[in-house]
Amino acid sequence: MTKPDPHAGVTIHEAADALKVSEASVRNWIRAGYLNFDRGVGVCRESLEHFRTHVAGTEKLIQRANKSMVDGHDHRALASEITRALASGANPTELSNDYENGMSNSHRNREGIYYTPEEICDAMLSDLPKPGKSDKFCDPCCGTGNFALAALRRGYAPENIFGFDTDPIAVEIAKNRIRRETGVDPNNIKCADFLELSSSPSGTLDKFDAFATNPPWGKKIPKSEKEKYAGLFGTNRGLDTSALFYFACARALKPGGYLSLLMPESFFKIAAFRNARLHLLDHSLVSLRDFGKPFKSLVTRAQSFCAVKLPAAAGEVLCHSGSRVFGRAQSSFPSNPSHIINFEADSEDAAVLSKLFKSHHITLRGNARWGLGIITGNNGKFSRSRSGAGLMPVYKGPDIHRGRADPPTTFIPKNLSLYQQVAPTEMYNSSSKILYRFISSNLIFYHDEGKSFFLNSVNMIVPSPDFPIPNSTIAKLFNTDLFNWAYSRMFNTHKILRADLERMPLPVDFLRNNPDFSENQLLDYYELRKYEDGTFRA
Ligand SMILES: C[S@@+](CC[C@H](N)C(=O)[O-])C[C@H]1O[C@@H](n2cnc3c(N)ncnc32)[C@H](O)[C@@H]1O
């Protein structure tokens, strides 16, 4: 077989086919100069090959092009297709799947639409007590009715199940499903904006005995609306819609009523949700559950809480984390930094963490400058594997190890103005700074005295000159097994975030007296022991 002539062309249609993108994307790339095109010849095969192997992947162009293809979402067409199918008596549960699958990822993201699998709804409903005859249940953003059906299975009477959603198609599907299941016309399932309803004058909205739902996470709503609700609920501005639903449900819950919400993991951990957690921890928690990553296109973990609208009780909260089920005193959460609800940690873990966080310490918060690595904007174009004229060495994440660094094997032009993002130069040039891997599940720190530059998989900390702990000692502390363990038990994240590092407690008295401490000395200081399985115990 003869090899195709690299200078011959292919049609735009063939190029789109070869790259698995739309013809419009190929035309854009021709216009942008990525692909060579000659009238009469077509898209130059050589430029196509070069683009495919060197450019498209590195710059994520194909991924982005396909995203925009998927995003060509025609909601009106989808809605009328589903409405027609509903009218013709199609199975509404199947239509619920068709409806969700018919939406583009960007539409689902924008609107926060992820319907909850049946087993999650049932697990969350099992935290609610068996209902009395007249107990009222509400899913304030019911979608296609998954929680409403779980409430039926839990024993709520159909006429006591209420649901609201702003999406009229989802509401119609939910009504059809309930009607099919019970034979009763579900008059309490309505197309309405629950945030709006909950903020209307008292008496407009019923009070409920129980709420269970998966509210929209990260739904894009106007800033003015967010501010309006934040003012109304007495909380911080710019809160995510998931937390706004928390406050709205709490308002419409009867005293002694139950509230079970499926939230993004960030609700339990991230500083932005601090006020919502504080509000929640004032109430009596029943359970905390981790469901892993149940939503197809989302990398976020889904976790639920169930709380009773009663003052916080002295008892234990039932925590479900992976295959472990254990009790944890509710009183062990409020003293965590930012009231983090770190329910992957059991009571014994919590006792160790409390030793660290309650002992006399200082933190890096407000005491250091933080800098990101260089984002070149085009590593393929700028980075070389050999040194040369006008180039400088840069560390990448894998070059950094606990307490040491491999010689850099990446070189980029010294001209910093070429790059998309660069921290202030004087920070890189500090004679003493701390580097750490940013994308890592462990704390990997290195004390740099070589004025080194680095790419964006590494970050830096430049503590204030008067900070009482030497930089080498700080790096050493973060590298200890104890601090690695404590960091993962408190924050349970696979990213090393500045906000979390800033909250780690640095035992200043001990470190000042023992700048070259050993891990055993540190354990003695805290009166802790390390076990073979890597855990620490008091
Ligand atoms: C994550 S989905 C969950 C749906 C359903 N609760 C479930 O778990 O299957 C969130 C739902 O909230 C609805 N929604 C968004 N904003 C709303 C609002 N202000 N009032 C009521 N529903 C809303 C969306 O239409 C979507 O159906």
The ligand as an ORCA input file, in Angstrom:
! r2SCAN-3c Opt
* xyz 0 1
  C     -29.832     18.466     41.680
  S     -31.404     18.561     40.951
  C     -32.261     17.474     42.022
  C     -33.642     17.105     41.648
  C     -34.306     16.146     42.640
  N     -34.431     16.750     43.938
  C     -33.487     14.875     42.750
  O     -32.753     14.767     43.705
  O     -33.582     14.018     41.876
  C     -31.891     20.170     41.426
  C     -33.244     20.628     40.946
  O     -33.456     21.926     41.449
  C     -34.304     22.616     40.556
  N     -34.243     24.044     40.905
  C     -33.240     24.913     40.637
  N     -33.537     26.120     41.178
  C     -34.721     25.995     41.812
  C     -35.525     26.877     42.564
  N     -35.167     28.139     42.779
  N     -36.689     26.418     43.084
  C     -37.059     25.125     42.883
  N     -36.341     24.255     42.149
  C     -35.179     24.673     41.634
  C     -33.729     22.209     39.209
  O     -34.672     22.425     38.188
  C     -33.439     20.725     39.464
  O     -34.532     19.943     39.102
*
